[in-house]
C-alpha cells in the first residue's frame, strides 16, 4: 500500500502541465491563479456544457446562497453590482460567467468531458485522465475542483417504481413540469427545500412536506443593495473591502461556539426558539418544527418565508416515516395514504463521497476510492499520500458550517501554487505527502472535531459518514487554516527528481 515514490523511467511529455476538473469557483479560481503565474499549459475538463458548478446545476425556485454576496466572491474580483445582500443563483452564475470571460478561460475549457478515471503512470511520471467519451488526456498535475455538492442523493422509496406521477430532485428541477393546482410531496427539509417550498406552495392544491429532522432556522437579514452603495463600491473599492471584512469577522465569530465551547450556543438557540414561537401559532406544528439537538450540529439555515409557508392551509408537515409509494400516493407508517401527483426530492448531496464515480489510482496500484470507503482523508485536505501531483480543492475536512467556502478555496489554491513553485525550485518531477504526516494531521483533526458541535450536538447530518466519521468540516477558524496552508512544509513531503 505504501509504495515509495520512484523516479519516472521515461521522460514523457504530457499533453498539458495541469488538468483541472470542474468549472465552479474552485476550477475557475485555480485557472486564474495559473495564468497570473505565467503557467498557460492547462485545461479545464467540465462534465456539463457551461461553467458554474453547483450554481449552474441548481436552478430550483428561490435558489440562493446563505453567505452574503460581498463575501461569496473571489477576493481579487469584487462585484460592486450585487443586487441584494444575499446573492441569488442567477446572479452567482452570471458572476462566474463574467469572470470566465474577463480572464479568457473558455479556450482552455473542454465541455462535455465527464472524467471517469485518473490513473497515475509511474513509469512516465504523469496522470492519464480518461473521460466518459473514451478520450484520454495526459497531465503532469491534476487538480480536482469537483465540489461536495455535485452529486444529488435520491433515496429509494419502497414502491417508487409503481408511481405514475412525476418525480425529480431539486438539483434537477423540471421547469417544463407545470405544478399549478397539483398535489405535491416534498421529501426532505434541508437547505434547498426551505428555499423552494415557499415559492411553490401558493401554486399548489396541496403540499405534503415530509420531514425527518427539523432544521434550526434563523431570520435572513437580506435586503436590496441601495443604488448609492453600488456607486460607492464601484468608485471606492476599499469601502467594499471593509464591508467584506466586517461580514467575514461576524461569520467567523461563530466558530467559537461551534468548535471551542458549544455551550455558548445556548443563548442563540433560545432566540431561534422564540423565532419559531413568533412565526408558528399552532402549538402542535411548533413542536414538530422545534429541533431537539444543539444548534449548529446540522447547518443553520436562514429564511424569512419558510415558516409562514408552513402556516398555509394547503401545506401539511408530515413527520411520520414513509412506508411505501403507491401508483398515486405515499403511505406513511401510520397507514395513512396521501394522494400526490408529483414527488420532489429535497434530499441533498453525497457530500462525504465527492470523488465517486471518478476512479482514482495512484502509486503501486493504490485505489483512492477504496481507501476512502471508511472515510476520506488527506493532508491539509489538499494532497494525498501515494497520489503524487494530485491536489484537491474543497477536499476532506475543509468544508465549513459558519463562513464562506470561497475563503477556504482561495487558501487551497495558494497552497497548490506554492507546491508547484517548490517542485520547480527543486527540479522535482513528483511530490506527495508522507503517510506519517498525513496520518498525524488527520488524527489531530478527528480529535478536534470529536468535541465540536458537529459531532457532539446530538444529530445525524450530511457532515458525517454512515459510520459517524466527520470527513467534511474544518474544526477551527478559517484564518487558522489559511495560516497552515500559507506555504508547503517540505518536511511533510516526498520529492522525486526529474
DAKAQUI-V730704 format. One record per pair of residues at least 12 apart in sequence whose C-alpha atoms are under 10 Angstrom apart, sorted by the first residue. I is the first residue (numbers start at 0). J is the second residue. Records with the same first field share a line. If there is no record, write none. Layout:
BEGIN
I=J + J
END
This chain:
BEGIN
0=361 + 362 + 363 + 364 + 365 + 366 + 370 + 385
1=362 + 363 + 364 + 365 + 384 + 385 + 433 + 434
2=361 + 362 + 363 + 364 + 365 + 384 + 385
3=362 + 363 + 384 + 385 + 431 + 433 + 434 + 493 + 495
4=121 + 124 + 362 + 363 + 384 + 385 + 386 + 387 + 429 + 430 + 431 + 433 + 493 + 494 + 495
5=121 + 122 + 124 + 362 + 428 + 429 + 494 + 495 + 496
6=121 + 122 + 123 + 124 + 427 + 428 + 429 + 494 + 495 + 496 + 497
7=120 + 121 + 122 + 123 + 124 + 125 + 428 + 429 + 495 + 496 + 497
8=121 + 122 + 123 + 124 + 497
9=121 + 122 + 123 + 124 + 497
10=122 + 123 + 124 + 125 + 428 + 497
11=122 + 123 + 124 + 125 + 137 + 139
12=123 + 124 + 125 + 137 + 138 + 139
13=123 + 124 + 125 + 126 + 127 + 136 + 137 + 138 + 139 + 140
14=40 + 41 + 42 + 125 + 127 + 135 + 136 + 137 + 138 + 139
15=39 + 40 + 41 + 42 + 136 + 137 + 138 + 139 + 140 + 141
16=38 + 39 + 40 + 41 + 42 + 125 + 126 + 137 + 138 + 139 + 140 + 141
17=30 + 33 + 38 + 39 + 40 + 41 + 42 + 43 + 126 + 137 + 138 + 139 + 140 + 141 + 142 + 388 + 389
18=30 + 40 + 41 + 42 + 43 + 44 + 126 + 127 + 128 + 136 + 137 + 138 + 139 + 140 + 141 + 142 + 143 + 389
19=41 + 42 + 43 + 44 + 45 + 107 + 108 + 138 + 140 + 141 + 142 + 143 + 144 + 145 + 390 + 391
20=42 + 43 + 44 + 45 + 46 + 108 + 109 + 112 + 113 + 114 + 128 + 141 + 142 + 143 + 144 + 145 + 146 + 391 + 392
21=43 + 44 + 45 + 46 + 47 + 50 + 51 + 52 + 108 + 109 + 110 + 112 + 113 + 114 + 142 + 143 + 144 + 145 + 146
22=43 + 44 + 45 + 46 + 47 + 49 + 50 + 51 + 52 + 53 + 55 + 95 + 99 + 108 + 109 + 110 + 144 + 145 + 146
23=45 + 49 + 50 + 51 + 52 + 53 + 54 + 55 + 92 + 95 + 96 + 144 + 145 + 146
24=50 + 51 + 52 + 53 + 54 + 71 + 72 + 73 + 92 + 95 + 98 + 144 + 145 + 146 + 392 + 404 + 405 + 408 + 409
25=51 + 52 + 142 + 143 + 144 + 145 + 146 + 391 + 392 + 393 + 404 + 405 + 407 + 408 + 409 + 411 + 412
26=42 + 43 + 44 + 45 + 50 + 51 + 52 + 142 + 143 + 144 + 145 + 146 + 392 + 408 + 412
27=43 + 50 + 51 + 52 + 95 + 96 + 98 + 99 + 102 + 104 + 144
28=73 + 75 + 95 + 98 + 99 + 144 + 405 + 408 + 409 + 412
29=43 + 142 + 143 + 144 + 392 + 408 + 409 + 411 + 412 + 413 + 415 + 416
30=42 + 43 + 99 + 102 + 104 + 107 + 108 + 142 + 412
31=98 + 99 + 102 + 103 + 104 + 412
32=409 + 412 + 413 + 415 + 416
33=412 + 415 + 416 + 419
34=102 + 103 + 104
35=102
36=416 + 420
39=107
40=107 + 138
41=107 + 108 + 138 + 139 + 140 + 141
42=104 + 105 + 106 + 107 + 108 + 109 + 136 + 138 + 141
43=104 + 105 + 106 + 107 + 108 + 109 + 110 + 112 + 142 + 143 + 144
44=107 + 108 + 109 + 110 + 111 + 112 + 113 + 114 + 128 + 130 + 143 + 144
45=108 + 109 + 110 + 111 + 112 + 113 + 114 + 144 + 145
46=109 + 110 + 111 + 112 + 113 + 114 + 130 + 131
47=109 + 110 + 111 + 112 + 113
48=109 + 110 + 111 + 112
49=96 + 105 + 108 + 109 + 110 + 111
50=92 + 93 + 95 + 96 + 99 + 105 + 108 + 110
51=88 + 91 + 92 + 93 + 94 + 95 + 96 + 99
52=92 + 95 + 144 + 145 + 146 + 148 + 149
53=88 + 92 + 145 + 146 + 147 + 148 + 149 + 150 + 170
54=87 + 88 + 89 + 90 + 91 + 92 + 93 + 95 + 149 + 170
55=88 + 89 + 91 + 92 + 93 + 95 + 170
56=88 + 92 + 149 + 169 + 170 + 171 + 172
57=88 + 89 + 149 + 168 + 169 + 170 + 171 + 172 + 191
58=87 + 88 + 89 + 169 + 170 + 171 + 172 + 173 + 174
59=88 + 168 + 169 + 170 + 171 + 172 + 173 + 174 + 191 + 192 + 194 + 195 + 196 + 198 + 199
60=88 + 169 + 172 + 174 + 191 + 192 + 194 + 195 + 196 + 197 + 198 + 199
61=87 + 88 + 191 + 192 + 193 + 194 + 195 + 196 + 197 + 198 + 199
62=86 + 87 + 88 + 89 + 169 + 170 + 190 + 191 + 192 + 193 + 194 + 195 + 198
63=85 + 86 + 87 + 88 + 89 + 90 + 91 + 190 + 191 + 194 + 195
64=85 + 86 + 87 + 88 + 91 + 190 + 194 + 301
65=84 + 85 + 86 + 87 + 190 + 219 + 221 + 299 + 300 + 301 + 302 + 402 + 403
66=84 + 85 + 86 + 246 + 247 + 250 + 301 + 401 + 402 + 403 + 404
67=81 + 83 + 84 + 85 + 86 + 220 + 221 + 243 + 246 + 247 + 250 + 402 + 403
68=80 + 81 + 82 + 83 + 84 + 85 + 86 + 87 + 90 + 91 + 243 + 246 + 403
69=81 + 83 + 84 + 85 + 86 + 239 + 240 + 241 + 242 + 243 + 244 + 246 + 247
70=84 + 85 + 239 + 240 + 242 + 243 + 244 + 245 + 246 + 247 + 402 + 403 + 404 + 405 + 406
71=85 + 86 + 91 + 243 + 247 + 402 + 403 + 404 + 405 + 406
72=86 + 91 + 94 + 95 + 243 + 403 + 404 + 405 + 406
73=94 + 95 + 98 + 405 + 406 + 408 + 409
74=240 + 243 + 405 + 406 + 409
75=409
76=94 + 98
77=94 + 232 + 233 + 236 + 239 + 240 + 243
78=94 + 229 + 232 + 233 + 236 + 239
79=224 + 228 + 229 + 230 + 231 + 232 + 233 + 234 + 235 + 236 + 238 + 239
80=224 + 225 + 226 + 228 + 229 + 230 + 232 + 233
81=94 + 223 + 224 + 225 + 228 + 229
82=222 + 223 + 224 + 225 + 226 + 229
83=221 + 222 + 223 + 224 + 225
84=219 + 220 + 221 + 222 + 223 + 224 + 225
85=219 + 220 + 221 + 222 + 223 + 224
86=221
111=130 + 131 + 132
112=129 + 130 + 131 + 132 + 133 + 134
113=129 + 130 + 131 + 132 + 133 + 356 + 357
114=128 + 129 + 130 + 131 + 132 + 133 + 134 + 135 + 356 + 357 + 358
115=128 + 129 + 130 + 131 + 132 + 133 + 354 + 355 + 356 + 357 + 358 + 359
116=128 + 129 + 130 + 131 + 135 + 355 + 356 + 357 + 358 + 359 + 360
117=129 + 130 + 135 + 136 + 137 + 141 + 357 + 358 + 359 + 360 + 361 + 389
118=137 + 358 + 359 + 360 + 361 + 362 + 364 + 365 + 366 + 386
119=137 + 138 + 139 + 359 + 360 + 361 + 362 + 363 + 364 + 365 + 385 + 386 + 387 + 388 + 389
120=137 + 139 + 360 + 361 + 362 + 363
121=361 + 362 + 363 + 364 + 387 + 429
123=139
124=138 + 139 + 140 + 387 + 388 + 428 + 429 + 495 + 497
125=137 + 138 + 139 + 140 + 141 + 387 + 388 + 428 + 429
126=138 + 139 + 140 + 141 + 360 + 361 + 386 + 387 + 388 + 389
127=139 + 141 + 360
128=141 + 359
129=357 + 358
130=357
131=357
138=388
139=387 + 388 + 389 + 428 + 429
140=387 + 388 + 389 + 390 + 419 + 428 + 429 + 430
141=387 + 388 + 389 + 390 + 391
142=381 + 382 + 388 + 389 + 390 + 391 + 392 + 412 + 415
143=354 + 381 + 389 + 390 + 391 + 392 + 393 + 394
144=354 + 390 + 391 + 392 + 393 + 394 + 408
145=353 + 354 + 355 + 391 + 392 + 393 + 394
146=350 + 352 + 353 + 354 + 391 + 392 + 393 + 394 + 398
147=348 + 349 + 350 + 351 + 352 + 353 + 354 + 392 + 393 + 394 + 395 + 398 + 471
148=170 + 347 + 348 + 349 + 350 + 351 + 352 + 353
149=170 + 347 + 348 + 349 + 350 + 352 + 353 + 354
150=170 + 347 + 348 + 349 + 350 + 352 + 353 + 354 + 355 + 356
151=168 + 169 + 170 + 171 + 344 + 345 + 346 + 347 + 348 + 349 + 350
152=168 + 170 + 344 + 345 + 346 + 347 + 348 + 349 + 350
153=167 + 168 + 169 + 186 + 343 + 344 + 345 + 346 + 347 + 348 + 349
154=186 + 344 + 346
155=323
156=321 + 322 + 323 + 324 + 329
157=321 + 322 + 323 + 324 + 325 + 329
158=322 + 323 + 324 + 325 + 326 + 329
159=323 + 324 + 325 + 326 + 328 + 329 + 342
160=324 + 325 + 326
161=324 + 325 + 326 + 327 + 328
162=324 + 325 + 326 + 327 + 328 + 329 + 339 + 340 + 341 + 342
163=325 + 326 + 327 + 328 + 339 + 340 + 341
164=183 + 326 + 327 + 328 + 339 + 340 + 341 + 342
165=183 + 339 + 340 + 341 + 342 + 343
166=183 + 184 + 185 + 340 + 341 + 342 + 343 + 344
167=341 + 342 + 343 + 344 + 345
168=185 + 186 + 342 + 343 + 344 + 345 + 346 + 347
169=185 + 191 + 192 + 195 + 343 + 344 + 345 + 346 + 347
170=191 + 344 + 345 + 346 + 347 + 348
171=343 + 344
172=343 + 344
173=343
176=341
177=202
178=199 + 200 + 202 + 203 + 204 + 340 + 341
179=199 + 200 + 201 + 202 + 203 + 204
180=200 + 201 + 202 + 203 + 204 + 205 + 340
181=202 + 203 + 204 + 205 + 206 + 339 + 340 + 341
182=202 + 203 + 204 + 205 + 206 + 207 + 313 + 328 + 337 + 338 + 339 + 340 + 341 + 342
183=199 + 200 + 203 + 204 + 205 + 206 + 207 + 208 + 314 + 328 + 337 + 338 + 339 + 340 + 341 + 342 + 343
184=205 + 206 + 207 + 208 + 209 + 314 + 315 + 317 + 328 + 329 + 337 + 338 + 339 + 340 + 341 + 342 + 343 + 344
185=206 + 207 + 208 + 209 + 210 + 316 + 317 + 341 + 342 + 343 + 344 + 345 + 346
186=207 + 208 + 209 + 210 + 211 + 317 + 321 + 342 + 343 + 344 + 345 + 346
187=208 + 209 + 210 + 211 + 212 + 213 + 343 + 344 + 345 + 346 + 347
188=208 + 209 + 210 + 211 + 212 + 213 + 214 + 316 + 344 + 345 + 346 + 347
189=210 + 211 + 212 + 213 + 214 + 215 + 297 + 298 + 299 + 300 + 345 + 346 + 347
190=214 + 216 + 298 + 299 + 300 + 301 + 302 + 345 + 346 + 347
191=300 + 344 + 345 + 346 + 347
192=208 + 305 + 343 + 344 + 345 + 346 + 347
193=214 + 216 + 300 + 301 + 302 + 303 + 304 + 305 + 306 + 308 + 345
194=300 + 301 + 302 + 303 + 304 + 305
195=305 + 345
196=208 + 304 + 305 + 306 + 308 + 309 + 314 + 345
197=302 + 303 + 304 + 305 + 306 + 307 + 308 + 309 + 311
198=304 + 305 + 308
199=308
200=308 + 309 + 311 + 313 + 314
201=308 + 311 + 313 + 314
202=313
203=313 + 314
204=312 + 313 + 314
205=311 + 312 + 313 + 314 + 315 + 338 + 339 + 340
206=309 + 311 + 312 + 313 + 314 + 315 + 316 + 339 + 341 + 342
207=309 + 313 + 314 + 315 + 316 + 317 + 329 + 337 + 338 + 339 + 342
208=309 + 314 + 315 + 316 + 317 + 318 + 343 + 345
209=315 + 316 + 317 + 318 + 319 + 320 + 321 + 331 + 344 + 345
210=287 + 288 + 316 + 317 + 318 + 319 + 320
211=287 + 317 + 318 + 319 + 320 + 321
212=287 + 288 + 289 + 290 + 291 + 292 + 297 + 318 + 458 + 459 + 460
213=286 + 287 + 288 + 289 + 290 + 291 + 292 + 297 + 318
214=288 + 289 + 290 + 291 + 292 + 294 + 295 + 296 + 297 + 298 + 299 + 300 + 301
215=268 + 271 + 272 + 275 + 288 + 289 + 290 + 291 + 292 + 293 + 294 + 295 + 296 + 297 + 298 + 299 + 300 + 301
216=268 + 271 + 272 + 274 + 275 + 288 + 289 + 290 + 294 + 298 + 299 + 300 + 301 + 302 + 303 + 305 + 306
217=267 + 268 + 270 + 271 + 272 + 274 + 275 + 299 + 300 + 301 + 302 + 303
218=271 + 274 + 300 + 301 + 302 + 303 + 304 + 305
219=300 + 301 + 302 + 303 + 304
220=301 + 302 + 303
221=301 + 302 + 303
246=402 + 403
247=401 + 402 + 403 + 406 + 477
248=402
249=401 + 402
250=400 + 401 + 402 + 403
251=401 + 402 + 403 + 475 + 476 + 477 + 478
252=401 + 402 + 476
253=295 + 400 + 401 + 402 + 476
254=295 + 399 + 400 + 401 + 402 + 451 + 452 + 474 + 475 + 476 + 477
255=451 + 475 + 476
256=294 + 295 + 451 + 452
257=293 + 294 + 295 + 296 + 400 + 401 + 448 + 450 + 451 + 452 + 453 + 456 + 474 + 475 + 476
258=447 + 448 + 449 + 450 + 451 + 452 + 453 + 454 + 473 + 474 + 475 + 476
259=447 + 448 + 450 + 451 + 452 + 474 + 475
260=450 + 451 + 452
261=293 + 294 + 295 + 296 + 450 + 451 + 452 + 453 + 455 + 456
262=293 + 294 + 452 + 456
264=293 + 294 + 295 + 452
265=293 + 294
267=294
268=290 + 293 + 294 + 295
269=294
271=289 + 294
272=285 + 288 + 289 + 290
274=306
275=288 + 289 + 306
276=288 + 289
277=306
278=303 + 304 + 305 + 306 + 307 + 309 + 310
279=306 + 307 + 308 + 309 + 310
280=310
281=310
284=309 + 310 + 315 + 316 + 317
285=306
287=316 + 317 + 318
288=306 + 309 + 316 + 318
290=458
291=456 + 457 + 458
292=452 + 455 + 456 + 457 + 458 + 459
293=452 + 453 + 455 + 456 + 457 + 458
294=452 + 453 + 456 + 457 + 458
295=400 + 401 + 451 + 452 + 453 + 456 + 458
296=400 + 451 + 452 + 453 + 454 + 455 + 456 + 457 + 458 + 459 + 460 + 462
297=400 + 452 + 453 + 454 + 456 + 457 + 458 + 459 + 460 + 461 + 462
298=399 + 400 + 401 + 453 + 460 + 461 + 462
299=400 + 401
317=331
318=331
319=331 + 332 + 333 + 334 + 335
320=332 + 333
321=333 + 334 + 335 + 336
322=334 + 335 + 336
323=336
324=336 + 337 + 338 + 339
325=337 + 338 + 339
326=338 + 339 + 340
327=339 + 340 + 341
328=340 + 341 + 342
329=342
347=461
348=461
349=461 + 462 + 464
350=395 + 398 + 461 + 462 + 463 + 464 + 470 + 471
351=371 + 372 + 374 + 375 + 394 + 395 + 396 + 461 + 462 + 463 + 464 + 465 + 468 + 469 + 470 + 471
352=368 + 371 + 372 + 374 + 375 + 395 + 464 + 470 + 471
353=368 + 375 + 393 + 394 + 395
354=367 + 368 + 371 + 375 + 391 + 394
355=367 + 368
356=368
359=386 + 389
360=385 + 386
361=383 + 384 + 385 + 386 + 387 + 389
362=384 + 385 + 386 + 387
363=385 + 386
364=385
365=384 + 385 + 386
366=385 + 386
367=383 + 384 + 385 + 386
371=470
372=464
373=464 + 465 + 466 + 467 + 468 + 470
374=395 + 463 + 464 + 465 + 466 + 467 + 468 + 469 + 470 + 471
375=394 + 395 + 396 + 441 + 464 + 468 + 469 + 470 + 471
376=394 + 395 + 396 + 437 + 438 + 440 + 441 + 442 + 444 + 470 + 471
377=390 + 391 + 394 + 395 + 396 + 432 + 434 + 436 + 437 + 438 + 440 + 441 + 470
378=391 + 394 + 395 + 396 + 431 + 432 + 433 + 434 + 435 + 436 + 437 + 438 + 439 + 440 + 441 + 491 + 492
379=391 + 394 + 395 + 396 + 397 + 411 + 414 + 432 + 436 + 437 + 440 + 441 + 444 + 473 + 480 + 483 + 484
380=392 + 393 + 394 + 395 + 396 + 397 + 398 + 411 + 437 + 440 + 441 + 470 + 471 + 473 + 484
381=393 + 394 + 395 + 396 + 397 + 411 + 412 + 414 + 415 + 432 + 484
382=394 + 395 + 415 + 430 + 431 + 432 + 433 + 437 + 492
383=431 + 432 + 433 + 434 + 437
384=430 + 431 + 432 + 433 + 434 + 435 + 436 + 437 + 438 + 492 + 493
385=430 + 431 + 432 + 433 + 434 + 493
386=429 + 430 + 431 + 432
387=428 + 429 + 430 + 431 + 432 + 492 + 493 + 494 + 495
388=415 + 418 + 419 + 422 + 428 + 429 + 430 + 431 + 432
389=415 + 429 + 430 + 431
390=411 + 412 + 414 + 415 + 418 + 431
391=408 + 411 + 412 + 415
392=407 + 408 + 409 + 410 + 411 + 412 + 415
393=405 + 407 + 408 + 411 + 471
394=408 + 411 + 470 + 471 + 472
395=441 + 469 + 470 + 471 + 472 + 473
396=441 + 444 + 445 + 448 + 462 + 469 + 470 + 471 + 472 + 473 + 474
397=411 + 470 + 471 + 472 + 473 + 474 + 475 + 477 + 480
398=462 + 470 + 471 + 472 + 473 + 474 + 477
399=462 + 471 + 472 + 473 + 474 + 475 + 476 + 477
400=453 + 462 + 471 + 472 + 473 + 474
401=472 + 476 + 477
402=476 + 477
403=477
404=477
406=477 + 478 + 480 + 481
407=473 + 477 + 478 + 480 + 481 + 484
408=481
409=481
410=477 + 478 + 480 + 481 + 482 + 483 + 484 + 485 + 486
411=480 + 481 + 484 + 485
412=484
413=481 + 484 + 485 + 486 + 487
414=481 + 483 + 484 + 485 + 486 + 487
415=484 + 485 + 486 + 487
416=486 + 487
417=484 + 485 + 486 + 487
418=430 + 431 + 486 + 487 + 488 + 489
419=487
420=487
421=486 + 487 + 488 + 489 + 494
422=494 + 495 + 496 + 497
425=494 + 495 + 496 + 497
426=494 + 495 + 496 + 497
427=493 + 494 + 495 + 496 + 497
428=494 + 495 + 496 + 497
429=493 + 494 + 495 + 496 + 497
430=489 + 492 + 493 + 494 + 495 + 496
431=491 + 492 + 493 + 494 + 495
432=488 + 489 + 490 + 491 + 492 + 493 + 494
433=490 + 491 + 492 + 493 + 494
434=491 + 492 + 493
435=491 + 492
436=490 + 491 + 492
437=491 + 492
441=470
444=469 + 470 + 472 + 473 + 474 + 475
445=468 + 469 + 470 + 473 + 474
446=474
447=473 + 474 + 475
448=468 + 469 + 470 + 472 + 473 + 474 + 475
449=468 + 469 + 474
450=474
451=472 + 474 + 475
452=474
453=469 + 471 + 472 + 474
454=467 + 468 + 469
END
